[in-house]
């Protein structure tokens, strides 16, 4: 959504990790770096999911 609204901004200033991973993999054909960024994105998502589930569980208890 950011890319559609801003077109990437000046020098790709508004590029996200997901779009950067896609660009590395399928535009520059650097699949190793694209996959590494994808794994980092999964790890970040996992951390936020665990934090959310813990906060939600505490809210349900109290």
Residue pairs with C-beta under 8 A, 6 or more apart in sequence:
2 14
2 15
2 16
2 19
3 14
3 15
3 16
3 19
6 14
8 14
8 15
9 15
12 20
15 23
17 37
17 40
17 41
17 44
18 41
20 37
21 34
21 35
21 37
21 38
21 41
22 34
23 34
24 30
24 31
24 33
24 34
24 37
25 31
25 33
25 34
25 35
26 34
